[in-house]
Amino acid sequence: MSRRGGGGRRPDSRRDQPTQAPAPSFQRGGGGAAGPRGRGRQGQRGGAGRGSHSGSGAAPSSPHTASTSTAPAPSSPSVSASASAPSSSSVSTLVEETEQKLTLAAPAAATLPPSSSQAMRFPVRPGFGTVGKKCVVRANHFMVQLAERDIHHYDVSITPEVTSKKINRQIISQLINLYRLTHLGERMPAYDGMKSIYTAGPLPFESKEFIIKLPDSDPRPSSSTRPRRERQFRVVIRLASKPDLYTLQQFLLRRHFEAPYEVIQVLDVVLRAAPSEKHTVVGRSFFSTDLGPVGQLGDGVEYWRGYFQSLRPTQMGLSLNIDVSARSFYEPILVTEFVQYYCRDLSRPLSDQVRLKVKKALKGIKVVLTHMEYNKSYKITGISSEPMSRLMFTDDNATRLSVVQYFRQRYNIGLQFTSLPALVAGSEARPIYLPMELSRIAAGQRYTKRLNERQVTALLRATCQRPRDREANIRMMARTNAYNEDTLVNKEFGIQVADGLTSVDARILPAPMLKYHETGREASVNPGFGQWNMINKKMFNGGRVEVWTCVNFSTRLNRDVPFQFCQGLVDMCNSKGMVFNPRPVIPISSSNPNQIEKALVDVHNRTAQQGKQLQMLIIILPDVSGSYGRIKRVCETELGIVSQCCQPRQASRLNMQYFENVALKINVKVGGRNTVLVDAVQKRIPLVTDRPTIIFGADVTHPQPGEDSSPSIAAVVASMDWPEVTKYRGLVSAQAHHEEIIQDLYKSTQDPQRGLVHGGMIRELLIAFRRSTNFKPHRIIFYRDGVSEGQFSQVLLHEMNAIRQACASLEEGYAPPVTFVVVQKRHHTRLFPADHNRRDLTDRSGNILPGTVVDTHICHPTEFDFYLNSHAGIQGTSRPTHYHVLYDENRFTADGLQVLTNNLCYTYARCTRSVSIVPPAYYAHLAAFRARYYIEDETSAGGSTGGSRSTAERSLAIRPLPVIKDNVKDVMFYC
């Protein structure tokens, strides 16, 4: 594959052989000593009835925590001319060493607060940032004041055990109503719905047993002959602990570094008690038809409005984070109405394909029978393979009859849709058959399946709110909750919640200067409001495309459009600095969209017959969506073709802006670079350009709910150019279902001939960096996306250990200093302009300006974190990205990391806009998403059929991803 000026790597046939000996490039020069590794700042984190039941209304049937010992981080050694390969023992001992190294030694002058021996220490904030124009923003954080209370935690045991939180709450509510004034000493407990209650003072006992009676859930009305039954529960309450508010106060005053999460949980339960009784609870959010109008998403799905709330420790004290939200729920409609979204004609039997879709959509949901005098509900386990007219069973009188006959004889109901299958409830041994036309989907059930494109669009359109409107809705939601008027919250526990959003000091970081090619009329640009254009500019490194062609799978385009489109695209690429051969290697062709694989193989073979390697295949997609994944899998893992797919609707417009956007993607896919930071070229970026530095991005994507047979996919990208840090090589790996820790960062196997053989994604990327730049990395910056706060310690320990092992496997003692930063997009902090009418403080969408950074007030009391809004809003309310430093041997200042992160957001290859998350993390997400397409065809048909398997069984069944071809892997194919 031919390249020019793109900094491409030299081909090496051994690149995909992780079993080879450590690359000699790590033993020959290419770098000096990395210098002493910084002793970082320290911080811590705490880490249905049976079918034979008379009158059932259904047809019956028969048959790891890290060590906290401190140790100075060793210096990174210089590379000797002939370093020996590391021994197996040197790598294996890194597990223990990493646990020690992850607890960084404190600066000599620092006096640290006391800490738990079980806490993983994270770096403390190195100070506050000063760069940028100062301003004030409002955050959806409501400050919380606490009164002195003597909190007690009691364990609750309910026998017989109940899995429903709703019923648990009914039991405890009954207990409080009966005994509050007597046995409970007038205390009003807060209950979490599971195993714990909390009181603002001691109960008159340490352990006590109660007998509580609830009316039976049998919906049949009572009569003189059948009185209403009661269920009896034994409730035992025992003192468990005494959470101390003093430890929380000390933590908020920065006199203690370990967050007392037990105390925060108590207060969180108190604040959630009332809404948990009134609304549908989903995680930390509450939804109800009372909280706003219900909207339609189509296909039997609707959305409910609601709100998220979470109690968080911040620099200002405790804060209640409140945000408006929306979730999808099943419409409470007849099942026949629901099935009509999949099959319009209900008078005919369902095809096998439709039946499987309907089964998948209905499995696990509750339905209520409509033909009974009382509501009887069942949970659907499947649907029958036979239509109801032919579905036979044996009744209590040992008579064989069909479901249709049963309902006519038993209830005098003539079923209308007898060609439809029956819903199946009950167990496999004793299934219960329910007619779809008599079954209504129970209200209030969350829709957890994947929303289709139309539903996603409808949900986004319905919930997209301008910043002014979203802020007003958050205020209204907080007022509606009336925390200060709640007896449990205010009177019993002494909690007061502020009325308004919190004003926060912020800064607006300047946009970086961007470098383009000197031959363009504009060799550099200073972006304004997070965006710029390519007018008068040429790509910094224009790629070379000699061998290309185009295949069109659209049947609606005029026959001349593919030729006109390619001509316009090639002209644009050349005008922007690429060297793009105007003549395709084989004629542009149109192919049958039902024979995609055949067409791609044919193009590949015809090119190969000419003795050439196709560098770029332009593909106009079929008119019907759904083929993109198959195309990418065949091209990238079977044929070794780098491709650029285009929508037929866009191709037919011959729009210059579209040509420009596609040209940006094509350039990086053939080894070019669109733009770089001026400061990078001039080596003015602290802790990046002074010595060879590699920047990693990592992410793990998990399958959609219900896709139990699909693996999680990890992706790691790494910069391959220095000092520009613009071009990223990507690797992907499949791992166990919903496993968050990346398993394939480093791996080793024992080979009978060669002994210990090293591999893994980090190792391969380090070798690729050395080949690409002629330097070995002296410094590592690792942006890790998709980690929740509860996983910080575990992910850091395992993944840092893998990084250490990968480095050591390349060369004895090779341990470049690492900065490990978690990138969080899924949070509920929103920042609003302090004055929505100030044009100098808002962008065109009414959002805060790109570059707005917050590291005060609402951030962590002691640790190194910040919120950065690096992009310009387009529609709705911008979401700032939260960056949290978990490990920092490079000793970044607050300004250093914030400015670096913001500047990198202007180097995203696919557009001339700054993006909302740092590009290496963004690229890792794209790469993982691409790899999901490689296995989509294999797993989507199975749906949730693997749901009954254990986690261990699913782990064993993980098949590796198809291997991406070398020439594809060498470029930014995922863009």
VOFIDREN-23043 format. One record per residue (C-alpha): x, y, z. Coordinates in steps of 0.1 Angstrom, whole numbers. Layout:
BEGIN
[[X,Y,Z]]
...
END
This chain:
BEGIN
[[0,0,0]]
[[16,32,-12]]
[[16,63,11]]
[[31,98,9]]
[[37,122,38]]
[[14,104,61]]
[[39,91,86]]
[[29,55,76]]
[[46,26,93]]
[[69,2,76]]
[[53,-31,68]]
[[64,-60,89]]
[[51,-95,83]]
[[56,-104,120]]
[[34,-76,133]]
[[5,-99,141]]
[[26,-125,158]]
[[24,-117,195]]
[[43,-149,203]]
[[76,-135,189]]
[[105,-125,211]]
[[107,-90,224]]
[[111,-67,194]]
[[148,-57,189]]
[[137,-21,184]]
[[133,-19,221]]
[[169,-29,226]]
[[185,-4,201]]
[[187,33,211]]
[[158,54,201]]
[[156,71,235]]
[[174,79,266]]
[[164,79,302]]
[[128,88,308]]
[[139,107,339]]
[[128,101,375]]
[[92,93,379]]
[[73,118,400]]
[[61,110,434]]
[[25,118,430]]
[[-1,134,452]]
[[-22,111,472]]
[[-59,106,476]]
[[-82,78,486]]
[[-115,62,477]]
[[-135,38,498]]
[[-139,19,477]]
[[-485,-177,381]]
[[-510,-201,391]]
[[-510,-236,375]]
[[-533,-244,346]]
[[-554,-268,367]]
[[-564,-239,390]]
[[-602,-235,386]]
[[-611,-202,370]]
[[-576,-191,362]]
[[-588,-178,329]]
[[-560,-196,310]]
[[-559,-228,291]]
[[-543,-254,314]]
[[-521,-282,303]]
[[-507,-313,317]]
[[-474,-326,310]]
[[-94,-67,448]]
[[-83,-42,470]]
[[-47,-27,466]]
[[-21,-26,493]]
[[-15,9,507]]
[[21,5,516]]
[[40,34,501]]
[[70,29,479]]
[[88,55,457]]
[[82,48,420]]
[[116,38,404]]
[[132,58,376]]
[[126,47,341]]
[[160,32,331]]
[[178,42,299]]
[[179,16,272]]
[[211,-3,269]]
[[226,-13,236]]
[[220,-50,242]]
[[193,-55,269]]
[[184,-91,275]]
[[149,-103,272]]
[[129,-103,305]]
[[127,-135,324]]
[[93,-150,332]]
[[98,-143,369]]
[[104,-106,363]]
[[70,-103,346]]
[[51,-125,371]]
[[63,-105,401]]
[[48,-73,386]]
[[14,-81,401]]
[[27,-77,436]]
[[49,-47,426]]
[[21,-29,409]]
[[-1,-31,440]]
[[26,-13,459]]
[[34,12,431]]
[[-2,22,427]]
[[0,38,462]]
[[22,67,453]]
[[46,82,479]]
[[36,116,492]]
[[57,147,487]]
[[80,150,517]]
[[64,182,529]]
[[29,169,528]]
[[10,159,559]]
[[-17,134,549]]
[[-49,128,567]]
[[-55,94,582]]
[[-67,67,558]]
[[-81,32,558]]
[[-57,4,553]]
[[-81,-10,527]]
[[-83,21,505]]
[[-69,25,470]]
[[-52,59,470]]
[[-57,82,440]]
[[-38,114,433]]
[[-49,145,452]]
[[-56,176,433]]
[[-23,193,424]]
[[-40,227,427]]
[[-66,246,407]]
[[-64,256,371]]
[[-58,293,362]]
[[-57,293,324]]
[[-86,309,306]]
[[-112,336,309]]
[[-130,334,343]]
[[-168,332,343]]
[[-197,318,364]]
[[-220,289,354]]
[[-249,272,372]]
[[-248,235,379]]
[[-278,212,386]]
[[-264,205,421]]
[[-285,215,451]]
[[-265,220,483]]
[[-275,199,513]]
[[-273,210,549]]
[[-272,184,578]]
[[-283,187,614]]
[[-266,166,641]]
[[-283,132,643]]
[[-273,99,660]]
[[-277,76,630]]
[[-283,39,635]]
[[-283,12,609]]
[[-305,-19,614]]
[[-305,-52,594]]
[[-339,-63,583]]
[[-348,-100,577]]
[[-382,-109,562]]
[[-394,-145,562]]
[[-405,-159,539]]
[[-381,-140,517]]
[[-396,-116,492]]
[[-378,-105,460]]
[[-401,-76,452]]
[[-390,-43,467]]
[[-426,-30,464]]
[[-439,-58,486]]
[[-410,-53,510]]
[[-419,-17,513]]
[[-455,-26,520]]
[[-444,-49,548]]
[[-422,-24,565]]
[[-448,4,560]]
[[-473,-18,577]]
[[-449,-24,605]]
[[-442,13,610]]
[[-479,22,610]]
[[-486,-5,637]]
[[-456,0,660]]
[[-441,34,654]]
[[-456,50,686]]
[[-449,19,707]]
[[-421,-6,699]]
[[-402,18,676]]
[[-401,46,702]]
[[-418,71,679]]
[[-389,68,654]]
[[-397,70,617]]
[[-372,47,599]]
[[-360,51,564]]
[[-360,18,545]]
[[-340,9,514]]
[[-364,-18,501]]
[[-340,-46,508]]
[[-321,-55,539]]
[[-315,-22,558]]
[[-334,5,577]]
[[-319,36,592]]
[[-331,57,621]]
[[-320,92,634]]
[[-315,78,669]]
[[-316,45,686]]
[[-346,22,687]]
[[-357,9,721]]
[[-341,-25,713]]
[[-311,-40,697]]
[[-330,-70,682]]
[[-367,-76,679]]
[[-391,-98,660]]
[[-424,-87,645]]
[[-453,-106,628]]
[[-468,-86,600]]
[[-499,-96,580]]
[[-506,-84,545]]
[[-537,-91,524]]
[[-531,-119,499]]
[[-522,-108,463]]
[[-550,-131,449]]
[[-570,-106,429]]
[[-603,-125,433]]
[[-628,-105,454]]
[[-637,-120,488]]
[[-671,-133,495]]
[[-690,-148,524]]
[[-679,-183,513]]
[[-643,-172,505]]
[[-630,-146,529]]
[[-599,-126,519]]
[[-568,-145,529]]
[[-538,-129,545]]
[[-501,-136,541]]
[[-480,-136,573]]
[[-444,-124,575]]
[[-418,-127,602]]
[[-397,-95,604]]
[[-365,-94,625]]
[[-348,-61,631]]
[[-313,-61,645]]
[[-288,-33,652]]
[[-260,-35,626]]
[[-238,-4,630]]
[[-238,33,639]]
[[-227,54,609]]
[[-210,85,622]]
[[-218,119,606]]
[[-186,132,620]]
[[-165,112,595]]
[[-185,127,567]]
[[-179,162,581]]
[[-142,155,584]]
[[-141,143,548]]
[[-159,173,535]]
[[-135,195,554]]
[[-106,177,537]]
[[-93,164,570]]
[[-99,128,559]]
[[-94,114,524]]
[[-116,84,524]]
[[-152,91,516]]
[[-176,76,542]]
[[-199,60,516]]
[[-219,42,543]]
[[-230,76,558]]
[[-237,90,523]]
[[-258,59,515]]
[[-280,65,546]]
[[-287,101,536]]
[[-294,90,500]]
[[-319,64,512]]
[[-337,90,533]]
[[-339,114,503]]
[[-352,86,481]]
[[-378,71,505]]
[[-408,92,495]]
[[-403,91,457]]
[[-396,53,459]]
[[-431,49,473]]
[[-448,71,446]]
[[-429,64,414]]
[[-414,36,393]]
[[-377,33,403]]
[[-351,26,376]]
[[-316,27,391]]
[[-312,61,406]]
[[-341,76,386]]
[[-378,79,392]]
[[-405,78,365]]
[[-442,83,366]]
[[-471,94,344]]
[[-476,121,370]]
[[-442,137,362]]
[[-450,149,327]]
[[-469,139,296]]
[[-465,104,282]]
[[-452,102,246]]
[[-454,76,219]]
[[-422,60,205]]
[[-441,36,181]]
[[-442,-2,179]]
[[-460,-5,212]]
[[-435,16,232]]
[[-440,49,250]]
[[-418,71,271]]
[[-424,84,306]]
[[-408,115,320]]
[[-390,115,353]]
[[-358,126,371]]
[[-325,114,384]]
[[-312,122,418]]
[[-279,113,435]]
[[-262,126,467]]
[[-225,135,460]]
[[-197,148,482]]
[[-182,179,467]]
[[-158,207,476]]
[[-187,228,488]]
[[-202,200,509]]
[[-229,175,502]]
[[-247,181,469]]
[[-279,166,455]]
[[-275,162,418]]
[[-309,164,401]]
[[-316,160,364]]
[[-346,155,342]]
[[-348,122,324]]
[[-370,100,302]]
[[-373,62,298]]
[[-391,38,275]]
[[-420,17,287]]
[[-444,-8,272]]
[[-477,7,262]]
[[-505,-10,281]]
[[-523,-24,250]]
[[-537,-57,240]]
[[-510,-82,229]]
[[-527,-84,195]]
[[-522,-47,190]]
[[-486,-51,199]]
[[-481,-80,175]]
[[-496,-59,147]]
[[-465,-38,147]]
[[-446,-69,135]]
[[-474,-85,113]]
[[-502,-64,99]]
[[-524,-93,90]]
[[-534,-113,121]]
[[-557,-136,102]]
[[-528,-156,89]]
[[-502,-177,109]]
[[-470,-159,117]]
[[-439,-168,97]]
[[-411,-184,117]]
[[-391,-152,114]]
[[-419,-130,127]]
[[-427,-155,154]]
[[-392,-154,167]]
[[-392,-116,168]]
[[-425,-115,187]]
[[-413,-141,211]]
[[-382,-121,218]]
[[-402,-89,222]]
[[-427,-104,246]]
[[-406,-127,267]]
[[-404,-117,304]]
[[-432,-91,304]]
[[-464,-93,324]]
[[-498,-94,309]]
[[-532,-91,326]]
[[-562,-112,314]]
[[-592,-90,303]]
[[-620,-115,304]]
[[-620,-121,341]]
[[-640,-104,368]]
[[-607,-96,385]]
[[-572,-88,372]]
[[-550,-119,370]]
[[-515,-114,357]]
[[-489,-138,342]]
[[-453,-134,332]]
[[-447,-145,296]]
[[-421,-172,291]]
[[-426,-177,254]]
[[-451,-183,226]]
[[-464,-216,212]]
[[-451,-229,179]]
[[-486,-240,169]]
[[-515,-216,162]]
[[-542,-218,188]]
[[-566,-236,165]]
[[-542,-266,165]]
[[-527,-262,199]]
[[-540,-292,219]]
[[-538,-300,257]]
[[-554,-323,282]]
[[-578,-307,306]]
[[-587,-317,342]]
[[-612,-343,329]]
[[-585,-360,308]]
[[-601,-346,276]]
[[-580,-336,247]]
[[-591,-302,232]]
[[-577,-271,216]]
[[-571,-237,233]]
[[-600,-223,210]]
[[-624,-251,222]]
[[-614,-246,258]]
[[-623,-209,258]]
[[-655,-215,240]]
[[-666,-242,264]]
[[-653,-226,296]]
[[-660,-189,291]]
[[-683,-189,261]]
[[-657,-168,243]]
[[-652,-173,205]]
[[-616,-164,198]]
[[-611,-142,167]]
[[-574,-146,159]]
[[-572,-184,160]]
[[-542,-185,136]]
[[-520,-167,161]]
[[-499,-187,185]]
[[-508,-186,222]]
[[-487,-168,249]]
[[-470,-193,272]]
[[-467,-187,309]]
[[-460,-211,339]]
[[-433,-236,338]]
[[-420,-260,311]]
[[-436,-289,330]]
[[-470,-271,334]]
[[-473,-245,307]]
[[-503,-221,307]]
[[-517,-209,274]]
[[-531,-174,271]]
[[-548,-160,240]]
[[-532,-128,228]]
[[-565,-111,222]]
[[-575,-115,258]]
[[-542,-104,273]]
[[-533,-68,280]]
[[-497,-57,286]]
[[-495,-46,323]]
[[-489,-9,327]]
[[-456,5,341]]
[[-432,-21,327]]
[[-399,-7,315]]
[[-389,-15,279]]
[[-354,-28,282]]
[[-349,-41,246]]
[[-329,-21,221]]
[[-349,8,206]]
[[-349,9,168]]
[[-337,40,149]]
[[-371,55,146]]
[[-378,51,183]]
[[-344,65,193]]
[[-351,95,170]]
[[-385,100,185]]
[[-372,98,221]]
[[-344,123,214]]
[[-367,147,196]]
[[-392,145,225]]
[[-366,149,253]]
[[-342,174,236]]
[[-344,206,255]]
[[-326,239,252]]
[[-305,248,282]]
[[-330,275,294]]
[[-359,250,293]]
[[-339,221,308]]
[[-328,243,337]]
[[-364,255,343]]
[[-376,218,343]]
[[-349,208,368]]
[[-360,237,391]]
[[-396,226,388]]
[[-388,190,395]]
[[-369,200,426]]
[[-398,222,438]]
[[-422,193,431]]
[[-402,170,453]]
[[-405,195,482]]
[[-377,178,502]]
[[-378,204,530]]
[[-415,196,536]]
[[-410,159,539]]
[[-413,148,575]]
[[-388,120,572]]
[[-362,141,554]]
[[-365,174,573]]
[[-380,167,607]]
[[-367,132,614]]
[[-332,133,599]]
[[-326,171,598]]
[[-317,173,561]]
[[-323,206,543]]
[[-320,209,505]]
[[-313,243,489]]
[[-340,257,466]]
[[-318,268,437]]
[[-290,255,414]]
[[-255,261,425]]
[[-234,289,410]]
[[-199,276,402]]
[[-167,294,392]]
[[-155,283,357]]
[[-130,292,331]]
[[-131,293,293]]
[[-100,277,279]]
[[-87,292,246]]
[[-90,272,215]]
[[-56,259,201]]
[[-41,270,168]]
[[-44,243,142]]
[[-17,236,116]]
[[-25,228,79]]
[[-2,224,49]]
[[20,253,40]]
[[8,252,3]]
[[-27,261,13]]
[[-38,298,13]]
[[-43,294,51]]
[[-15,274,68]]
[[-31,276,102]]
[[-64,285,118]]
[[-76,296,152]]
[[-111,280,157]]
[[-139,302,170]]
[[-168,287,190]]
[[-155,252,186]]
[[-157,250,148]]
[[-138,261,116]]
[[-138,251,80]]
[[-115,238,53]]
[[-118,268,29]]
[[-84,278,16]]
[[-67,250,36]]
[[-50,218,26]]
[[-45,187,48]]
[[-14,186,69]]
[[-4,153,53]]
[[-24,144,22]]
[[-26,107,16]]
[[-19,90,-17]]
[[-46,69,-34]]
[[-35,52,-67]]
[[-56,21,-67]]
[[-93,25,-60]]
[[-128,19,-74]]
[[-164,23,-65]]
[[-193,-2,-62]]
[[-229,10,-60]]
[[-256,-11,-42]]
[[-284,14,-45]]
[[-311,6,-70]]
[[-328,40,-69]]
[[-299,62,-81]]
[[-297,74,-116]]
[[-271,53,-135]]
[[-248,84,-139]]
[[-249,94,-102]]
[[-221,70,-90]]
[[-197,84,-117]]
[[-206,120,-109]]
[[-203,113,-72]]
[[-168,97,-75]]
[[-156,125,-98]]
[[-167,152,-73]]
[[-152,133,-44]]
[[-119,127,-61]]
[[-117,164,-71]]
[[-124,174,-35]]
[[-97,151,-22]]
[[-71,165,-46]]
[[-81,200,-39]]
[[-75,194,-2]]
[[-40,181,-7]]
[[-44,144,-13]]
[[-28,127,-44]]
[[-59,109,-57]]
[[-57,91,-91]]
[[-88,102,-110]]
[[-90,69,-128]]
[[-104,38,-109]]
[[-84,6,-113]]
[[-115,-12,-125]]
[[-147,5,-138]]
[[-172,18,-113]]
[[-200,-7,-111]]
[[-235,-13,-97]]
[[-243,-46,-80]]
[[-273,-64,-66]]
[[-278,-54,-29]]
[[-288,-90,-22]]
[[-254,-103,-33]]
[[-231,-80,-13]]
[[-204,-106,-4]]
[[-202,-118,-40]]
[[-198,-83,-53]]
[[-170,-74,-28]]
[[-151,-106,-36]]
[[-155,-100,-73]]
[[-140,-64,-70]]
[[-112,-78,-49]]
[[-103,-105,-73]]
[[-105,-83,-104]]
[[-81,-59,-88]]
[[-57,-87,-77]]
[[-57,-100,-113]]
[[-41,-68,-123]]
[[-14,-74,-97]]
[[-25,-45,-75]]
[[-37,-40,-39]]
[[-69,-20,-36]]
[[-62,10,-14]]
[[-97,24,-12]]
[[-131,11,-21]]
[[-159,36,-22]]
[[-193,20,-15]]
[[-227,35,-21]]
[[-249,16,4]]
[[-281,-2,-4]]
[[-313,18,-1]]
[[-325,-3,28]]
[[-304,-1,60]]
[[-288,-31,76]]
[[-259,-40,53]]
[[-232,-17,67]]
[[-219,-42,93]]
[[-217,-71,68]]
[[-198,-49,43]]
[[-173,-38,69]]
[[-168,-74,82]]
[[-161,-88,47]]
[[-139,-59,37]]
[[-118,-56,69]]
[[-115,-91,81]]
[[-118,-113,50]]
[[-105,-93,20]]
[[-82,-67,35]]
[[-100,-37,19]]
[[-101,-2,34]]
[[-136,11,25]]
[[-156,43,27]]
[[-194,38,28]]
[[-218,66,16]]
[[-255,69,20]]
[[-273,69,-14]]
[[-294,99,-3]]
[[-263,119,3]]
[[-245,106,-28]]
[[-273,118,-51]]
[[-271,154,-38]]
[[-235,159,-50]]
[[-230,184,-21]]
[[-196,200,-17]]
[[-198,200,21]]
[[-205,163,21]]
[[-176,157,-3]]
[[-154,176,22]]
[[-165,155,52]]
[[-160,123,33]]
[[-125,134,21]]
[[-115,140,58]]
[[-124,103,65]]
[[-107,90,34]]
[[-75,108,41]]
[[-69,92,75]]
[[-80,58,61]]
[[-51,59,37]]
[[-25,71,63]]
[[-28,108,60]]
[[-34,135,87]]
[[-59,162,84]]
[[-46,187,109]]
[[-23,189,139]]
[[-18,212,168]]
[[7,241,161]]
[[20,236,197]]
[[27,200,189]]
[[47,208,158]]
[[66,234,177]]
[[71,211,206]]
[[54,234,231]]
[[30,209,249]]
[[42,202,284]]
[[47,165,293]]
[[40,155,257]]
[[64,170,232]]
[[96,172,254]]
[[102,135,250]]
[[85,106,231]]
[[50,102,245]]
[[23,77,235]]
[[-14,85,242]]
[[-38,56,246]]
[[-75,55,244]]
[[-95,25,258]]
[[-131,16,259]]
[[-153,-15,265]]
[[-187,-17,248]]
[[-213,-41,262]]
[[-242,-58,243]]
[[-277,-44,245]]
[[-300,-57,272]]
[[-314,-91,263]]
[[-284,-100,241]]
[[-271,-125,267]]
[[-251,-145,241]]
[[-230,-116,229]]
[[-196,-108,243]]
[[-184,-75,254]]
[[-158,-59,231]]
[[-127,-40,243]]
[[-109,-16,220]]
[[-75,2,226]]
[[-61,28,203]]
[[-27,45,206]]
[[-10,75,189]]
[[15,64,162]]
[[30,99,155]]
[[51,120,178]]
[[52,149,186]]
[[19,155,167]]
[[-2,128,185]]
[[-29,128,158]]
[[-28,94,141]]
[[-41,64,161]]
[[-38,27,155]]
[[-67,6,168]]
[[-70,-29,182]]
[[-101,-48,193]]
[[-107,-79,214]]
[[-138,-99,225]]
[[-142,-108,262]]
[[-168,-122,286]]
[[-203,-108,286]]
[[-204,-75,306]]
[[-168,-78,317]]
[[-156,-42,322]]
[[-119,-48,329]]
[[-100,-51,296]]
[[-87,-87,296]]
[[-63,-85,266]]
[[-41,-56,275]]
[[-14,-80,283]]
[[-13,-118,280]]
[[13,-145,281]]
[[13,-182,270]]
[[37,-210,276]]
[[50,-225,244]]
[[67,-259,245]]
[[96,-247,222]]
[[99,-210,229]]
[[89,-209,266]]
[[70,-179,279]]
[[55,-160,250]]
[[42,-124,254]]
[[13,-107,237]]
[[-16,-83,242]]
[[-29,-50,228]]
[[-6,-27,248]]
[[25,-46,238]]
[[15,-46,201]]
[[8,-9,201]]
[[41,-1,219]]
[[60,-21,192]]
[[40,-3,165]]
[[48,31,180]]
[[85,22,179]]
[[83,11,143]]
[[64,42,133]]
[[84,69,151]]
[[118,53,157]]
[[114,61,194]]
[[102,40,222]]
[[76,58,244]]
[[92,75,274]]
[[58,85,288]]
[[23,70,287]]
[[-10,89,289]]
[[-40,65,292]]
[[-75,78,287]]
[[-100,51,298]]
[[-136,55,289]]
[[-167,39,303]]
[[-157,32,340]]
[[-182,40,368]]
[[-170,53,402]]
[[-176,19,418]]
[[-152,3,394]]
[[-123,28,397]]
[[-101,8,421]]
[[-106,-26,404]]
[[-100,-12,368]]
[[-70,8,378]]
[[-53,-21,396]]
[[-58,-47,369]]
[[-52,-25,339]]
[[-22,-7,353]]
[[-7,-40,362]]
[[-13,-51,326]]
[[4,-20,313]]
[[34,-26,336]]
[[37,-63,324]]
[[34,-53,287]]
[[62,-28,291]]
[[84,-52,311]]
[[79,-79,285]]
[[96,-57,259]]
[[127,-50,279]]
[[140,-57,313]]
[[132,-27,336]]
[[113,-8,310]]
[[86,11,330]]
[[77,45,315]]
[[57,68,338]]
[[19,65,334]]
[[-9,90,338]]
[[-43,71,339]]
[[-74,92,334]]
[[-110,80,334]]
[[-133,97,309]]
[[-169,98,320]]
[[-197,108,297]]
[[-226,90,315]]
[[-232,113,344]]
[[-259,138,352]]
[[-241,170,359]]
[[-252,198,335]]
[[-237,233,333]]
[[-259,263,324]]
[[-249,299,316]]
[[-253,321,346]]
[[-271,346,323]]
[[-289,330,293]]
[[-290,364,276]]
[[-253,371,276]]
[[-240,364,241]]
[[-204,365,252]]
[[-211,336,275]]
[[-232,313,253]]
[[-229,297,219]]
[[-256,298,192]]
[[-275,269,208]]
[[-277,288,242]]
[[-252,264,258]]
[[-220,273,277]]
[[-190,280,254]]
[[-166,253,242]]
[[-136,252,265]]
[[-156,258,297]]
[[-138,239,325]]
[[-148,235,361]]
[[-125,221,388]]
[[-140,238,418]]
[[-172,237,439]]
[[-190,206,425]]
[[-158,185,420]]
[[-144,159,443]]
[[-133,174,477]]
[[-97,161,474]]
[[-90,141,442]]
[[-78,153,408]]
[[-109,157,386]]
[[-126,183,364]]
[[-156,188,341]]
[[-148,200,306]]
[[-173,212,280]]
[[-149,210,250]]
[[-175,212,222]]
[[-201,236,208]]
[[-237,227,214]]
[[-258,219,183]]
[[-292,211,198]]
[[-304,203,233]]
[[-282,208,264]]
[[-245,201,262]]
[[-231,174,285]]
[[-197,182,299]]
[[-172,153,301]]
[[-159,144,336]]
[[-122,135,337]]
[[-109,118,369]]
[[-72,111,373]]
[[-66,78,390]]
[[-29,76,387]]
[[-3,102,378]]
[[34,95,377]]
[[40,123,352]]
[[29,149,377]]
[[6,169,356]]
[[-5,203,368]]
[[-43,211,367]]
[[-37,235,338]]
[[-14,210,320]]
[[-39,182,318]]
[[-70,204,313]]
[[-54,223,284]]
[[-39,192,268]]
[[-73,174,270]]
[[-92,204,255]]
[[-66,209,228]]
[[-67,173,217]]
[[-105,176,213]]
[[-97,198,182]]
[[-78,171,165]]
[[-107,147,158]]
[[-103,135,122]]
[[-139,132,111]]
[[-150,168,112]]
[[-139,204,116]]
[[-154,208,150]]
[[-141,202,185]]
[[-156,171,200]]
[[-171,164,234]]
[[-147,137,246]]
[[-110,134,241]]
[[-103,118,206]]
[[-84,87,217]]
[[-113,77,239]]
[[-137,86,210]]
[[-117,65,186]]
[[-116,35,210]]
[[-154,37,212]]
[[-156,38,174]]
[[-133,8,171]]
[[-152,-12,196]]
[[-185,-3,179]]
[[-170,-14,145]]
[[-160,-48,160]]
[[-195,-53,172]]
[[-205,-54,135]]
[[-181,-82,128]]
[[-201,-105,151]]
[[-235,-89,147]]
[[-248,-114,122]]
[[-237,-143,144]]
[[-253,-131,177]]
[[-283,-110,167]]
[[-304,-140,155]]
[[-299,-158,188]]
[[-311,-128,207]]
[[-315,-137,243]]
[[-316,-174,239]]
[[-285,-177,260]]
[[-302,-160,290]]
[[-304,-192,310]]
[[-267,-200,308]]
[[-244,-192,337]]
[[-218,-165,335]]
[[-191,-191,335]]
[[-207,-210,306]]
[[-210,-177,286]]
[[-173,-169,293]]
[[-162,-203,279]]
[[-183,-197,248]]
[[-166,-165,238]]
[[-152,-168,204]]
[[-123,-145,193]]
[[-132,-117,169]]
[[-123,-121,132]]
[[-88,-109,127]]
[[-85,-75,110]]
[[-61,-76,81]]
[[-27,-60,85]]
[[-31,-33,59]]
[[-65,-23,74]]
[[-51,-23,109]]
[[-23,1,98]]
[[-47,30,92]]
[[-76,46,110]]
[[-101,22,95]]
[[-127,28,122]]
[[-132,65,113]]
END
